[in-house]
Amino acid sequence: MTRPITAGVDGSQESLAALAWAGREAVRRGLPLRVVHAWRYAEQLATADRGTQRGWASDAVTEAVRAVAERHPQLATTVDVVEGEPVHALVRAAADAEMLVLGSRGHGPVVGFLLGSVGQQVIAGTARPVVLVRAEDRPAAEAAGRDVVVGQHGDSEDSAAVLRFAFETAAARGAGVRAVRAWTLPPVFAYSPGSLKLLDDAGGLEPYEKEALSAALGPWRERFPGVPVTEHVEMGSAGQVLLSAAARAQLLVVGRRAHRSAVGARIGSVAHGVLHHAECPVAVVPHE
């Protein structure tokens, strides 16, 4: 089954940038584009019944999609205007998508589909990648010479989905991959005889981290031999190292594990930090 690239549109400038990004990516990958808009019936508008309000929502989305269709006349596009709660609508839409693309303000509060905890619920509630795009995003940022930066953590199995997404995206764009692995000194009590032996065999902490990154990248180098790869291992907090490495990236790819708490779904601190501060679009990919 061919999965579409799905864009959530809510009328904000951020969501329109996300729609444009999704259209370009769909063309690059040879996939269809699906546009989803969730709306709620406003009972307080006594002069406008449900059908009228739905028509307003449909007209607004149609206008937004027209611009994408004019830029990419060969792109197969479908539009779904659904009445209901945005989180549920987007999570359902993401289930059948290659990826879900949403707008993000970055640098502070997130708006539109990502207002308050809504964005975290969408990201944590789907098993598909979610890409966040800021209003300032432009096609020129995808120019040659800008890498797809991906954060790698754990072993090869832990990072397989994240690396797959990064390499597939880079291959579709003719770009390189910069794989980043951040490390910090663990507390003394975290050491065990087994871990000490591994570190001793590798020659220390930094060589061990470099070896781990190289091992994780091995299968993807073989699968995508035409994608240039740069390995970046640096001591420091994962969020800060990734943001620094992605200063001139065309896309930053990070993994996430959803965390549940008394107040609902939450995403990891690294993903949360880069979503708010990265200059480029951010893809959040769930671990398999």
C-alpha positions as CSV (number, residue, x, y, z in Angstrom):
1,M,0.0,0.0,0.0
2,T,1.3,3.5,-0.9
3,R,1.2,5.8,2.0
4,P,0.6,9.5,1.4
5,I,2.5,12.3,3.0
6,T,-0.2,14.0,5.2
7,A,-0.3,17.6,6.1
8,G,-2.5,19.1,8.8
9,V,-3.8,22.5,7.9
10,D,-5.5,24.9,10.3
11,G,-5.2,28.3,8.5
12,S,-2.1,29.5,10.4
13,Q,1.0,30.6,8.5
14,E,2.9,27.8,10.2
15,S,0.5,25.2,8.8
16,L,0.7,26.7,5.3
17,A,4.5,26.4,5.4
18,A,4.0,22.8,6.5
19,L,1.7,22.2,3.6
20,A,4.3,23.6,1.1
21,W,7.0,21.4,2.7
22,A,4.8,18.3,2.5
23,G,4.1,19.0,-1.2
24,R,7.8,19.3,-2.0
25,E,8.6,16.1,-0.1
26,A,5.7,14.2,-1.7
27,V,7.1,15.1,-5.2
28,R,10.6,14.1,-4.3
29,R,9.4,10.7,-3.0
30,G,6.9,10.1,-5.7
31,L,4.0,9.9,-3.1
32,P,0.5,11.4,-3.0
33,L,-0.3,14.3,-0.7
34,R,-3.2,14.2,1.7
35,V,-4.4,17.4,3.4
36,V,-6.4,17.2,6.6
37,H,-8.4,19.9,8.3
38,A,-10.3,19.3,11.5
39,W,-13.0,21.8,12.5
40,R,-15.5,22.2,15.3
41,Y,-19.1,23.3,15.0
42,A,-19.5,26.6,16.8
43,E,-23.0,26.7,18.3
44,Q,-22.7,30.3,19.2
45,L,-22.9,31.3,15.5
46,A,-26.6,31.2,15.4
47,T,-26.8,32.5,11.9
48,A,-24.6,29.7,10.5
49,D,-25.7,26.1,10.6
50,R,-23.4,23.1,10.5
51,G,-23.4,22.8,6.8
52,T,-22.5,26.5,6.3
53,Q,-19.6,26.3,8.8
54,R,-18.3,23.1,7.1
55,G,-18.4,25.0,3.8
56,W,-16.3,27.8,5.3
57,A,-13.8,25.3,6.5
58,S,-13.7,23.5,3.1
59,D,-13.3,26.7,1.1
60,A,-10.3,27.8,3.3
61,V,-8.5,24.5,2.8
62,T,-9.3,24.4,-0.9
63,E,-7.7,27.8,-1.3
64,A,-4.6,26.7,0.5
65,V,-4.3,23.5,-1.5
66,R,-4.7,25.4,-4.8
67,A,-1.3,27.1,-4.3
68,V,0.4,23.7,-3.9
69,A,-1.4,22.3,-6.9
70,E,-0.2,25.2,-9.1
71,R,3.4,24.6,-8.0
72,H,3.2,20.8,-8.5
73,P,0.6,20.1,-11.1
74,Q,1.7,16.4,-11.3
75,L,1.1,15.8,-7.6
76,A,-1.9,13.7,-6.7
77,T,-3.7,15.5,-3.8
78,T,-6.7,14.6,-1.7
79,V,-8.4,16.9,0.9
80,D,-10.3,15.7,4.0
81,V,-12.3,18.2,6.0
82,V,-13.4,16.4,9.2
83,E,-15.5,17.6,12.0
84,G,-14.1,16.7,15.4
85,E,-11.3,17.1,17.9
86,P,-7.9,17.9,16.2
87,V,-5.8,15.5,18.1
88,H,-7.9,12.5,17.3
89,A,-8.3,13.5,13.7
90,L,-4.6,13.9,13.2
91,V,-3.7,10.7,15.0
92,R,-6.1,8.8,12.8
93,A,-4.8,10.5,9.7
94,A,-1.2,9.7,10.6
95,A,-1.9,6.0,11.0
96,D,-2.1,5.6,7.2
97,A,0.6,8.2,6.3
98,E,4.2,7.9,5.5
99,M,4.6,10.9,7.7
100,L,2.5,13.7,9.2
101,V,3.6,17.3,8.7
102,L,2.4,20.1,11.0
103,G,3.2,23.7,11.6
104,S,5.3,24.8,14.5
105,R,6.2,28.3,15.8
106,G,9.4,27.2,17.4
107,H,11.3,29.6,19.7
108,G,8.5,29.5,22.3
109,P,4.9,28.5,22.5
110,V,3.6,26.3,19.7
111,V,0.4,27.2,17.9
112,G,-2.4,25.8,15.7
113,F,-2.5,22.1,15.8
114,L,0.3,22.3,18.4
115,L,-1.4,24.5,20.9
116,G,-0.4,23.6,24.5
117,S,-0.4,19.9,25.0
118,V,-2.1,19.1,21.7
119,G,1.2,18.8,19.8
120,Q,2.7,16.5,22.4
121,Q,-0.4,14.3,22.3
122,V,-0.3,14.1,18.5
123,I,3.4,13.2,18.5
124,A,3.1,10.7,21.3
125,G,-0.1,9.2,20.0
126,T,1.1,8.1,16.6
127,A,3.5,5.4,15.5
128,R,4.4,7.4,12.4
129,P,7.0,10.1,12.0
130,V,5.8,13.7,12.6
131,V,7.6,16.7,10.9
132,L,7.3,20.2,12.4
133,V,7.8,23.1,10.1
134,R,8.1,26.8,11.0
135,A,6.4,29.7,9.1
136,E,9.8,31.0,7.9
137,D,10.7,27.7,6.1
138,R,11.7,28.2,2.5
139,P,12.6,25.8,-0.4
140,A,16.1,27.5,-0.5
141,A,16.9,25.9,2.8
142,E,16.9,22.5,1.1
143,A,19.7,23.6,-1.3
144,A,22.7,21.4,-1.9
145,G,25.4,21.5,0.7
146,R,23.0,21.4,3.7
147,D,23.0,18.0,5.5
148,V,20.1,16.0,7.0
149,V,21.3,15.9,10.7
150,V,20.2,12.9,12.7
151,G,20.6,12.1,16.4
152,Q,21.8,8.6,17.1
153,H,21.5,7.0,20.6
154,G,21.8,3.5,21.9
155,D,22.6,0.5,19.7
156,S,21.8,-0.3,16.1
157,E,18.4,-1.7,16.9
158,D,17.3,1.3,19.0
159,S,18.1,3.8,16.3
160,A,17.0,1.8,13.2
161,A,13.8,3.7,12.5
162,V,15.5,7.1,13.0
163,L,18.4,6.4,10.8
164,R,16.2,4.9,8.1
165,F,14.1,8.0,7.9
166,A,17.2,10.2,7.7
167,F,18.9,8.2,5.0
168,E,15.7,7.9,2.9
169,T,15.1,11.6,3.2
170,A,18.7,12.4,2.2
171,A,18.6,10.0,-0.7
172,A,15.5,11.6,-2.0
173,R,17.1,15.1,-1.8
174,G,20.6,14.2,-3.0
175,A,21.9,15.4,0.4
176,G,24.4,14.1,2.9
177,V,23.7,12.7,6.4
178,R,25.4,14.1,9.5
179,A,25.0,11.5,12.2
180,V,25.4,13.0,15.7
181,R,26.0,11.0,18.9
182,A,26.3,13.0,22.2
183,W,27.7,11.5,25.3
184,T,28.3,12.5,28.9
185,L,30.2,11.1,31.8
186,P,28.0,8.5,33.6
187,P,27.8,8.5,37.4
188,V,30.3,6.3,39.1
189,F,27.7,3.8,40.4
190,A,26.6,3.2,36.7
191,Y,29.8,1.3,36.0
192,S,29.7,-2.5,36.1
193,P,32.5,-5.0,35.5
194,G,31.0,-5.7,32.1
195,S,30.8,-2.0,31.1
196,L,34.3,-1.3,32.3
197,K,35.6,-4.1,30.1
198,L,33.8,-2.7,27.1
199,L,35.3,0.7,27.7
200,D,38.7,-0.8,28.3
201,D,38.5,-2.7,25.0
202,A,37.5,0.4,23.1
203,G,40.2,2.5,24.6
204,G,38.0,4.9,26.6
205,L,34.7,6.6,26.6
206,E,35.0,8.7,23.4
207,P,36.4,5.9,21.3
208,Y,33.6,3.7,22.6
209,E,31.0,6.2,21.5
210,K,32.6,6.6,18.1
211,E,32.7,2.8,17.7
212,A,29.0,2.6,18.7
213,L,28.0,5.3,16.1
214,S,30.0,3.7,13.3
215,A,28.4,0.3,14.1
216,A,24.9,1.8,14.0
217,L,25.6,3.5,10.7
218,G,27.1,0.4,9.0
219,P,23.9,-1.1,7.6
220,W,22.6,2.2,6.3
221,R,25.9,3.1,4.6
222,E,25.5,-0.2,2.7
223,R,21.9,0.3,1.9
224,F,22.4,3.9,0.7
225,P,26.0,3.9,-0.8
226,G,25.3,7.2,-2.7
227,V,24.6,9.2,0.5
228,P,27.6,11.0,1.9
229,V,27.9,10.4,5.7
230,T,29.7,12.5,8.3
231,E,30.1,11.1,11.8
232,H,29.9,13.6,14.7
233,V,30.6,12.5,18.3
234,E,30.7,15.2,20.9
235,M,30.6,15.3,24.7
236,G,27.7,17.3,26.0
237,S,23.9,17.3,26.5
238,A,22.1,15.7,23.5
239,G,19.8,18.7,22.9
240,Q,22.6,21.3,22.8
241,V,24.9,19.1,20.7
242,L,22.1,18.5,18.2
243,L,21.1,22.1,18.0
244,S,24.7,23.2,17.3
245,A,25.2,20.5,14.7
246,A,21.9,21.4,13.0
247,A,22.7,25.2,12.8
248,R,22.8,24.9,8.9
249,A,20.9,21.7,8.4
250,Q,18.0,21.3,6.0
251,L,16.3,18.9,8.4
252,L,16.9,17.6,11.9
253,V,15.8,14.0,12.7
254,V,15.4,12.8,16.3
255,G,13.9,9.7,17.9
256,R,11.4,9.6,20.7
257,R,9.8,7.4,23.2
258,A,6.4,8.5,24.5
259,H,6.1,8.9,28.3
260,R,2.8,8.8,30.1
261,S,2.1,10.8,33.2
262,A,-0.9,11.9,35.3
263,V,-1.4,14.9,33.0
264,G,-1.3,12.9,29.8
265,A,1.2,12.0,27.1
266,R,4.7,13.6,27.1
267,I,7.6,13.4,24.7
268,G,11.2,13.1,25.7
269,S,13.2,16.2,26.8
270,V,15.6,16.1,23.8
271,A,12.7,16.1,21.2
272,H,10.9,18.7,23.2
273,G,14.0,21.0,23.3
274,V,14.8,20.8,19.6
275,L,11.2,21.3,18.6
276,H,11.2,24.7,20.3
277,H,14.6,25.9,19.3
278,A,15.8,24.3,16.0
279,E,16.0,26.7,13.1
280,C,15.2,24.0,10.5
281,P,12.2,21.6,10.2
282,V,12.3,18.8,12.8
283,A,11.2,15.2,12.2
284,V,10.3,13.2,15.3
285,V,10.5,9.5,14.6
286,P,9.1,6.9,17.1
287,H,11.5,4.1,18.0
288,E,10.4,0.7,16.8
